[in-house]
Amino acid sequence: MRLLRRNDYPEGKFTLAFVGFQDEKDGAVIELTHNWGVDRYEIGTGYGHVALAVEDAYAACDAIRQRGGKVTREAGPMKGGSTVIAFVEDPDGYKIELIQKKG
């Protein structure tokens, strides 16, 4: 894998790095988050959630809620940025981030 892009968010005190084998438009990528000031992660704290790109995060939240799903963070701009994100929970309590595609 190679680093595809990296974004620092000083206001939110974190960095996002996107890695993959091919360009994001052509295949899946992994988003890694570095939380500033965190020296070490323990087993169970190093992995937080998976993320999926969606056309419309607001509509996705509405559809998930209508089907009985749990929205834990309503769609809206992420802290320190403009990308629209939301969080939902699967039936086992694992978090899934919805990232609205730009454009």
Summary of the structure (lengths in Angstrom):
residues: 103
radius of gyration: 14.4
end to end distance: 25.9
largest distance: 40.4
contacts: 227
relative contact order: 0.19
helix: 10%
strand: 46%
